[in-house]
Amino acid sequence: MKTVSIHDAKTNLSKYIAAAKQGDKIYIGGFGKAEVLLIKSPDYIGNKAKRNFTIGKGKITVKPDAFSSSSERKVGELLLG
């Protein structure tokens, strides 16, 4: 456990991150009081979370637009009679 000032933490951030990765707890604060704690994040945070894109399956529909063949046929019938 180590307490450092905010200025020292900004100056030596890479050093403190490396120490946190090793398992050390780094307290960062100002005026002699610790305000935040720098620790290694748990293993489940990161690239291991998988995204689920099937949640919208069956909920998304495609409606005919102005350029579909059936719409063109209707417009042609209206214009040409």
Buried (B, 14 or more C-beta within 10 A) or exposed (E): EEBBEEEEBEEBEEEBBEBBEEEBBBBBBEEEEBEEEBEEEEEEEEEEEEEEEEEEEEEEEEEEEEEEEEEEEEEEEEEEE
